[in-house]
Amino acid sequence: QTWPLGDRAILNLGLGGTGSQAAVTCVGRDGAGAILALDLGTGGSRILASGLPVGPEVVHRGAFDASLRFAAAWSSQVPGVGIYDLSSGALLRTLAMPENQGQDALAVDASGKRLACALQGPGGSVLSIWDAERGEEVARCPGHEGPVIALAFSPDGGRIVSGSRDGTLREWTLNGQGRILARNLKADPIAFSPDGKWLTAGNGGNLDGVVSAMDDVVHLWNASTGEPVQGLPGNLNGVNRLAWSGDSRLLAVACNDHVVRLWDVSKRRQLGTLPAVQKEGAGPTALAFLPGDRKLLCGSPDGAVRLWDVGPLLDAAPHSRR
């Protein structure tokens, strides 16, 4: 099933708890971003917010809470992040940021109560953590020497992981304490498994033009200890997006060769691939499993959201329990 959303490139998508509603951030040919609501039952869509900025250095994908009540996106009106009501599209509040600092990645925790964003200055990027409900900044985390290109909250909302063009992957507590988990890795995208056991990161490209042997691996860490574990190898041709199934068993990996690969993470086994939907340009840019973990929603730069039935791949796997 396919839902065309016009002449817009999909940047990110989020699903509501029942899987019947989706929110999509996208960018049109005019370079302006927008947030759309998509009804997966009727196929109807409507614009909730438009004219949002999309940075040339970092694609501002926007972020959603787990229940799909709110969306966060960089504001086009004033320097800061806008918090939007996804039922009405109303701008609820703006988290004001300094005017002289660039806008990097942002993320919202599952509850929608905490927001993290990266501010780019002459000395690197500073991670800013906010109480999104009260509109108050609660911590600042300096340390990255380059733009922050990916952010993710842990499922319990107690930690944030950031990937940067400076080649470091860092973990932060909500009071601003940080540590380095990896070096020489352009970690983008980043995703925690829903059970909080695993942290995963793809390599978002080369550092200073140097191609690393790690570029075709999805990296994994024990999310509790921060220790690296065996990753998912293979000719992935660059990783665009990652999505975990609700039971934390499956990982969908969207790659630059326009193919989505499905992995059983605990067994380090690739279950199969979904066919390419376009031949040119970037690969799929947004992924999300529907409840039940047998269907996968995929957004692409061609402006379409597609629903894939991955049930046959699961049923064909040895010792499948589905």
C-alpha positions as CSV (number, residue, x, y, z in Angstrom):
1,Q,0.0,0.0,0.0
2,T,1.3,3.4,-0.9
3,W,0.3,7.0,0.1
4,P,1.7,9.7,-2.2
5,L,2.2,13.0,-0.3
6,G,2.9,15.2,-3.3
7,D,6.1,16.8,-4.3
8,R,7.8,16.5,-1.0
9,A,10.8,14.4,0.3
10,I,10.0,12.5,3.5
11,L,12.4,13.2,6.4
12,N,10.9,11.4,9.3
13,L,7.7,9.7,10.5
14,G,6.1,8.7,13.8
15,L,3.2,6.3,14.6
16,G,0.4,6.6,17.1
17,G,-0.2,3.8,19.6
18,T,-2.8,2.0,17.6
19,G,-0.9,2.3,14.3
20,S,-3.8,4.0,12.5
21,Q,-2.3,7.5,12.5
22,A,1.1,8.7,11.3
23,A,2.8,12.1,11.4
24,V,5.4,13.0,8.8
25,T,8.0,15.6,8.5
26,C,9.0,16.5,4.9
27,V,10.6,19.1,2.7
28,G,9.3,20.6,-0.6
29,R,11.1,21.7,-3.6
30,D,11.1,25.3,-2.2
31,G,13.3,24.0,0.6
32,A,10.7,24.6,3.3
33,G,9.8,21.9,5.8
34,A,6.3,20.8,6.9
35,I,4.6,18.5,9.3
36,L,1.7,16.4,7.9
37,A,-0.9,14.1,9.5
38,L,-1.6,10.9,7.6
39,D,-4.6,8.6,8.3
40,L,-3.5,5.1,7.4
41,G,-7.1,3.9,7.2
42,T,-8.4,6.4,4.7
43,G,-5.2,7.6,3.2
44,G,-6.1,11.2,3.9
45,S,-3.5,13.7,4.8
46,R,-3.4,17.3,6.0
47,I,-0.8,19.9,6.7
48,L,-0.3,20.7,10.4
49,A,2.6,23.1,10.1
50,S,4.5,24.6,7.1
51,G,7.4,26.9,6.3
52,L,9.7,25.1,8.7
53,P,13.5,25.6,8.2
54,V,15.6,22.8,6.8
55,G,19.4,23.3,7.4
56,P,21.9,22.8,4.6
57,E,24.4,21.0,6.9
58,V,22.0,18.9,9.0
59,V,18.6,17.8,7.8
60,H,16.1,18.8,10.5
61,R,14.0,15.7,10.6
62,G,11.7,16.8,13.4
63,A,10.8,14.6,16.3
64,F,7.7,13.0,17.9
65,D,6.7,11.6,21.3
66,A,5.6,7.9,21.5
67,S,1.9,8.6,21.7
68,L,2.0,11.1,18.8
69,R,0.5,14.0,20.7
70,F,3.3,16.4,20.0
71,A,5.9,17.2,17.4
72,A,9.0,19.3,17.8
73,A,10.7,21.2,14.9
74,W,13.0,24.1,14.5
75,S,10.9,27.3,14.3
76,S,10.9,29.6,11.2
77,Q,9.4,32.5,13.3
78,V,12.0,33.0,16.0
79,P,15.3,31.2,16.9
80,G,14.2,28.2,18.8
81,V,12.2,24.9,18.7
82,G,8.4,24.9,18.2
83,I,6.2,22.4,20.0
84,Y,3.2,21.5,18.0
85,D,-0.1,19.8,18.9
86,L,-0.5,17.0,16.4
87,S,-4.3,16.9,16.6
88,S,-4.8,20.5,15.7
89,G,-1.4,21.7,14.3
90,A,-1.4,24.5,16.8
91,L,1.9,25.9,18.0
92,L,1.8,25.2,21.8
93,R,5.0,26.9,22.7
94,T,8.5,27.9,21.5
95,L,11.7,27.1,23.3
96,A,13.8,30.1,22.6
97,M,17.4,29.6,21.6
98,P,20.3,32.1,21.1
99,E,20.2,33.8,17.8
100,N,23.9,33.4,17.0
101,Q,24.0,29.6,17.2
102,G,23.3,27.2,14.4
103,Q,20.6,24.5,14.6
104,D,21.6,20.9,14.7
105,A,19.7,17.6,15.5
106,L,16.9,17.4,18.0
107,A,15.0,14.6,19.8
108,V,12.0,14.2,22.1
109,D,11.7,11.5,24.8
110,A,8.8,8.9,24.6
111,S,6.7,10.9,27.1
112,G,7.1,14.2,25.3
113,K,8.3,15.8,28.6
114,R,12.0,16.2,27.7
115,L,13.6,17.6,24.5
116,A,17.2,17.7,23.5
117,C,18.7,19.8,20.7
118,A,22.2,20.7,19.6
119,L,23.3,24.3,19.1
120,Q,26.2,24.9,16.8
121,G,28.8,27.6,17.7
122,P,32.3,28.5,16.6
123,G,33.8,26.0,19.1
124,G,31.6,23.0,18.2
125,S,28.1,21.9,19.3
126,V,26.5,22.1,22.8
127,L,23.7,19.8,23.7
128,S,20.8,21.6,25.3
129,I,18.2,19.6,27.4
130,W,14.8,21.1,28.1
131,D,11.7,20.5,30.1
132,A,9.4,20.7,27.1
133,E,6.2,21.2,29.2
134,R,7.5,24.1,31.2
135,G,9.6,25.5,28.5
136,E,12.7,25.6,30.7
137,E,16.3,24.6,29.9
138,V,17.5,22.1,32.5
139,A,21.1,21.3,31.4
140,R,23.8,22.1,28.8
141,C,26.3,19.6,27.7
142,P,29.5,20.9,25.9
143,G,32.0,18.5,24.4
144,H,31.3,17.9,20.7
145,E,33.8,19.7,18.4
146,G,31.6,19.3,15.3
147,P,27.9,19.5,14.3
148,V,25.6,17.0,16.1
149,I,23.9,15.0,13.4
150,A,21.9,12.5,15.4
151,L,20.2,12.3,18.9
152,A,18.2,9.6,20.7
153,F,16.7,9.3,24.1
154,S,16.8,6.0,26.0
155,P,13.3,4.4,26.3
156,D,13.1,5.5,30.0
157,G,14.1,9.0,29.1
158,G,17.0,9.0,31.5
159,R,19.8,9.2,29.0
160,I,20.6,10.9,25.6
161,V,23.0,9.6,23.0
162,S,24.5,12.0,20.4
163,G,26.5,11.4,17.2
164,S,28.6,14.1,15.7
165,R,30.8,14.9,12.7
166,D,33.7,15.1,15.1
167,G,33.7,11.3,15.0
168,T,32.4,10.7,18.6
169,L,29.3,9.0,19.9
170,R,28.5,10.3,23.4
171,E,26.1,9.4,26.2
172,W,24.6,12.1,28.5
173,T,22.6,12.0,31.7
174,L,19.8,14.6,32.2
175,N,22.0,16.6,34.5
176,G,24.7,17.0,31.8
177,Q,27.2,14.3,32.7
178,G,28.7,12.7,29.6
179,R,31.0,10.0,28.4
180,I,32.4,8.8,25.0
181,L,31.1,5.5,23.7
182,A,32.9,5.4,20.4
183,R,35.4,7.4,18.3
184,N,36.1,7.6,14.6
185,L,32.4,6.9,13.8
186,K,30.0,9.3,12.2
187,A,27.1,7.9,14.1
188,D,23.9,8.6,12.2
189,P,21.3,7.3,12.6
190,I,21.0,6.2,16.3
191,A,18.3,4.1,17.9
192,F,17.6,2.3,21.2
193,S,15.7,-0.9,21.3
194,P,12.3,-0.5,23.0
195,D,13.3,-2.8,25.9
196,G,16.4,-0.6,26.5
197,K,18.8,-3.4,26.1
198,W,20.6,-2.3,22.9
199,L,21.9,0.9,21.4
200,T,22.4,0.8,17.6
201,A,24.1,3.3,15.2
202,G,24.8,3.3,11.5
203,N,27.8,5.1,10.0
204,G,26.4,8.2,8.3
205,G,29.4,8.6,5.9
206,N,33.1,9.2,5.9
207,L,35.1,11.5,8.2
208,D,37.3,13.9,6.3
209,G,37.0,11.8,3.2
210,V,38.5,8.7,4.8
211,V,36.6,5.5,4.1
212,S,36.6,3.2,7.0
213,A,36.1,-0.6,7.0
214,M,33.3,0.0,9.6
215,D,31.2,1.9,7.1
216,D,29.2,-1.2,6.1
217,V,28.3,-2.3,9.7
218,V,25.4,-1.5,12.0
219,H,27.1,-1.0,15.4
220,L,25.6,-2.3,18.6
221,W,26.3,-1.5,22.3
222,N,25.0,-2.9,25.5
223,A,22.9,0.1,26.5
224,S,23.3,-0.5,30.2
225,T,27.1,-0.7,30.3
226,G,28.1,1.1,27.1
227,E,30.2,-1.8,26.0
228,P,30.3,-2.5,22.3
229,V,29.1,-5.9,21.1
230,Q,29.1,-7.7,17.7
231,G,27.4,-5.6,15.1
232,L,25.5,-6.5,12.0
233,P,27.9,-7.0,9.1
234,G,27.1,-6.9,5.4
235,N,27.3,-4.7,2.3
236,L,24.9,-2.1,3.6
237,N,26.1,0.7,1.3
238,G,25.6,3.3,4.0
239,V,22.7,3.4,6.5
240,N,20.0,6.0,6.3
241,R,17.5,5.0,9.0
242,L,17.0,2.3,11.7
243,A,13.8,1.0,13.2
244,W,13.2,-1.5,16.0
245,S,10.2,-3.8,16.3
246,G,8.1,-3.4,19.4
247,D,9.4,-6.6,20.9
248,S,13.0,-5.5,20.3
249,R,13.7,-8.6,18.3
250,L,13.8,-7.2,14.8
251,L,15.8,-4.3,13.3
252,A,14.9,-2.7,10.0
253,V,17.9,-1.0,8.2
254,A,17.3,1.4,5.3
255,C,20.3,1.8,3.1
256,N,21.6,4.1,0.4
257,D,21.2,1.4,-2.2
258,H,17.4,1.9,-1.7
259,V,17.0,-1.5,0.0
260,V,15.5,-2.1,3.4
261,R,17.1,-5.1,5.2
262,L,15.4,-6.9,8.0
263,W,17.5,-8.5,10.8
264,D,16.9,-10.8,13.7
265,V,19.3,-9.0,16.1
266,S,19.6,-11.7,18.8
267,K,20.7,-14.3,16.2
268,R,22.7,-11.8,14.0
269,R,20.8,-13.1,11.0
270,Q,19.4,-11.2,8.1
271,L,15.9,-12.4,7.4
272,G,15.5,-10.8,4.0
273,T,15.1,-7.5,2.1
274,L,12.3,-5.3,0.8
275,P,12.6,-4.3,-2.8
276,A,14.0,-1.0,-3.9
277,V,11.2,1.6,-4.6
278,Q,13.4,4.1,-6.6
279,K,16.6,3.8,-8.6
280,E,18.2,7.2,-8.0
281,G,18.8,9.6,-5.2
282,A,19.0,8.8,-1.5
283,G,17.5,5.6,-0.1
284,P,14.5,5.4,2.3
285,T,14.6,8.1,4.9
286,A,12.0,7.1,7.5
287,L,10.9,3.7,9.0
288,A,8.5,2.5,11.7
289,F,7.0,-0.9,12.6
290,L,3.2,-1.1,13.1
291,P,1.9,-2.7,16.3
292,G,2.3,-6.5,15.9
293,D,5.6,-6.1,14.1
294,R,4.5,-7.7,10.9
295,K,4.1,-4.5,8.9
296,L,6.7,-1.8,8.3
297,L,6.0,1.8,7.3
298,C,8.6,3.4,5.0
299,G,9.0,7.0,3.8
300,S,11.2,7.9,0.8
301,P,12.6,11.0,-0.9
302,D,10.1,10.5,-3.7
303,G,7.3,11.8,-1.5
304,A,5.6,8.5,-0.8
305,V,4.9,6.6,2.4
306,R,4.7,2.8,1.8
307,L,3.4,0.0,3.9
308,W,5.2,-3.3,3.6
309,D,4.0,-6.7,4.9
310,V,7.1,-8.3,6.4
311,G,5.1,-11.3,7.7
312,P,6.3,-13.7,4.9
313,L,9.9,-12.9,5.8
314,L,9.3,-13.7,9.4
315,D,7.3,-16.9,8.7
316,A,10.0,-18.2,6.4
317,A,12.8,-17.7,9.0
318,P,14.0,-20.9,10.7
319,H,12.4,-21.6,14.0
320,S,10.0,-18.6,13.5
321,R,7.6,-18.1,16.4
322,R,5.3,-15.9,14.4
